Amino acid sequence: MRDYLRQLKLIEDNLGICGEKISDAKHIAAILNGLPSEFDSVVTLIISSKQAYDVPALSSILIDLEARQS
C-alpha cells in the first residue's frame, strides 16, 4: 500500500512540475479507483461518508487496514 500511495504521489508531483495542479479530490479519486477489489467495502464507505477526507488521512486509513488484513 505504501508503494502504491508513493507512486501516486510521485505522479502528482511530476504533473505539478509540468504545471498541472491535481486537487485533493482528484488525488483521492485516483487512490480509490486504483485499489484492488479487497478494498471495495472501504471505498464504498468512504464515498458514501459525509466526512471529508484529505490525502494523508485516507492514506493512513488504508495503510492501517492493510496491516490488519495481513
N, C-alpha and C positions, 0 to 999 in steps of 0.2 A: 504494500500500500504506500509506504514511504517513497519508494522508487516511482510509482505511478504519479503521486502528487508532485514529486520533484520534477518529473518530465513535463507535466502540465505547466508548472511554474516557469520552467525554462522556456517553453514555447511562448507563454505570456510575456516574459521578459524580452525575448527576441522580437516579438511583434511590437513591443513598446519601443525598442531601439529603432525599428523601422517607422515609428510614428503612429502606430495603430494601438490606441488605448483600449484595453479589454476591461469592461466593467466587472465588478464583483459578481453581479447577476449572471453574466455570460461565463465567467470563470466557474461559478458554482454549477451552472448547467452543463458545462463541459465535464466537470468532475462526475456529476451524477449520471450523465449519459454514457460515460465510458466504463462504468462499474460493471462487473460480471453479474450474472443473474442471482448469485447468492445474496446480493445486496438489494434485491428488488423490494423487500419489505421495508428496508430503511429508506430507500429512495421514495417510496410511496408515503411513508410517514413524514419525511422532510418536505416533500412537495405539498402535502395537504396541511401541514402545520401553519398556524398563523404567526409563529415565531419567525423573526428574521434571522437568518444565519449569515455569518461572514465566512470567508475562506478559512481563516485559522480555526474557528470553532468547528466548522464542518470537517476539516482535516483531522482535528483531534478526535471527534466522534468516530470517524471511520477507522483511524488507527487503533483506538480503544476497542472497537467492535471486532476488528481483525484479530487482535490479541486474544480476545475472549473465545473466538472461534477456533483458535489453534490448540 
